[in-house]
Amino acid sequence: KMIVLTNKDTPGGSGRVGLLLGESQVNIADMRVGRLAPKGEAVMVLTVDEEVKPSVRKKLEGIKGVTGVRWVKL
C-alpha cells in the first residue's frame, strides 16, 4: 500500500504530510523523496500499513505545495 505525491519542493512539506497521516491513524512504514532541482518539482512515495481513506487523500491534496496524490495497492 503506497501513496505517491507530487509536490513543489519546499521546507516543511514532508512534515505536513506526516502530521496529517499521523492524525488520521495511518502509520508510515517507509518514505522516499526525490526532486528535479531545489525548490522545483518533487515526488514523495510513502509505504503505509493501513488503507488510506478517500477523505484523507482529499485532505492530502489540500496541503500547500501538493500537486497530485495517487493511491497504489499492489
Secondary structure, 3 states (H helix, E strand, C coil): CEEEEEEECCCCHHHHHHHHHHHCCCCEEEEEEEECCCCCEEEEEEEECCCCCHHHHHHHHCCCCEEEEEEECC
